[in-house]
């Protein structure tokens, strides 16, 4: 009875928090320079439509917070990716008089999830709204002649390929082909734009139009589809006029899935970063289940289909976050990833993507992770595609040898799930060969290039950073490093010599490795430093160690939010913060386990609906304390420093007691340490 009374009191305390959660989101976080590569655009959860300014100059999303000159507004982007960005389709620009060449200079801007507003020195005001795969550009003009310029061929980094369009019954509609991120593929967007009835449409180029009139307010609805422009047109015709309230309601529902209570600046940073983790992937299927697959074919599905992947980056953090916090959405997302194998999945992108996208390496790790967390995926139907990909994996650089081994381990697990034990054993043996590559390239730390970025053909990392990338076999990695004591000593050296690089993904999991040693309290300390305190960063994506180091906070709620060259990579780095701030981190993607450290809040609640809530209360709370003294799960003492996925999503209560100093006896019993010999890695 005590347990249920405490849960009820906990819930009541949260219910009095009536503040609109979207008010805690700073959409300008990470929107300046190479400090996140994000935009303040009007966006909607998991929607292709993201309407944001194009400024001069700009960063990878087409926007720069401190720039005041605007080129207009575009309607697609992938937040926080490299290769000079992706998207930027359909430029729309308001102007006064007859000339669209007029320069727009920003006077004031405000924005919130789903809405962006800017006023210009010439008196024009633009209000942008977004919903699911549609939006609206609204312009208010001073009295007199004015117009709107539309460029169908505009795209970030000049990646426009071709387009076809027609004008029918007051709609400009058609399709646009654009190169994907890093120009590794092509995506096709079908679109429809409703032409204002009181404006004349004048063609000024092969892909350009002018709308001319003299109204003081102009509204231009625009919609996308992966199927055809008729679906896009219908979306406009059936849409709510009040997109702002629709968007705000949806954002509040999603963000409100997790209610945190603590210092206000931490709450605001948390929700601002959670917001970033809910932008992609994009829903590309229509309400009737119709969608286009990655080979361009027209298909039908009985569940929502998503696209817009950056899996090499976000399989580590954003996808695990979605799997834990939004299971109903993640069922469709994980099924959509599996669905790629039926239609010619590529390592990066195909020539027929239905939305902007980046890359899909390690998809088999994601599918295994979803299966072991209880998601329903028909892996037998994609067995041939999985085996084809697994057989083509390369070992042509030190980092690739470890990453390929991880995929082979995942393939072994998938085959085990399918009941093919003989082939599973074969792939497990292939995965175990990582030890040969590790001894060759990562054992000797006396070589002069071990701390040089991209030495020996490494991708965005160093030998020091990649040598830990064996998450599926920490037991074996310890043995290779010379045993537990030597392994821990090398970890200590890694951090004391400032070899850790939070500006990119290759070593994101390393601060959590102490959880798999006899000193888990060191992960508790490291996570708090990276989340909120001063860190020394000596690496960036354009240098090796020793060039202009950074000393300060990594995560900050301002336009220059991250360290230099630290892209958010489609929600990856923001999701890292979200998970650790809740005291949870994936032990190994492919295993349904989270390591447990101290939250940065006094309490929080994850509401799964249907009466299921996971409630966390921190006792002996102090905002600067981060060491765990003791833990109780559903009222019972918990000595292990990890939780199963099922223990969280099934609901319950967790009480974490903090102390000023480390409790070196907590978390060293019944440890979760991956071992390749136990391929299932599914604790009872």
BELCORLIN-V868599 format. One record per helix or strand. SS is the DSSP state (h for helix, s for strand). FROM is the first residue (numbers start at 0). LEN is the number of residues. If there is no record, write none. Layout:
ss=SS from=FROM len=LEN
ss=SS from=FROM len=LEN
This chain:
ss=h from=1 len=14
ss=h from=20 len=4
ss=s from=41 len=2
ss=s from=49 len=7
ss=s from=68 len=6
ss=s from=76 len=1
ss=s from=86 len=1
ss=s from=90 len=6
ss=s from=103 len=9
ss=s from=114 len=6
ss=s from=124 len=7
ss=s from=133 len=7
ss=s from=145 len=6
ss=h from=155 len=3
ss=s from=159 len=9
ss=s from=170 len=9
ss=h from=180 len=3
ss=s from=185 len=9
ss=s from=199 len=4
ss=s from=207 len=6
ss=s from=216 len=9
ss=h from=228 len=9
ss=h from=242 len=13
ss=s from=257 len=4
ss=h from=263 len=13
ss=s from=281 len=2
ss=s from=289 len=3
ss=s from=294 len=1
ss=s from=297 len=3
ss=s from=305 len=2
ss=s from=309 len=1
ss=h from=310 len=4
ss=h from=317 len=8
ss=h from=326 len=17
ss=s from=351 len=2
ss=s from=358 len=1
ss=h from=362 len=10
ss=h from=378 len=13
ss=h from=397 len=21
ss=h from=420 len=12
ss=h from=433 len=8
ss=h from=454 len=3
ss=h from=462 len=4
ss=h from=473 len=7
ss=h from=483 len=13
ss=h from=509 len=7
ss=h from=520 len=12
ss=s from=534 len=3
ss=s from=549 len=3
ss=h from=571 len=10
ss=s from=583 len=3
ss=s from=592 len=4
ss=s from=602 len=7
ss=s from=611 len=8
ss=s from=626 len=7
ss=s from=635 len=2
ss=s from=641 len=3
ss=h from=644 len=5
ss=s from=651 len=8
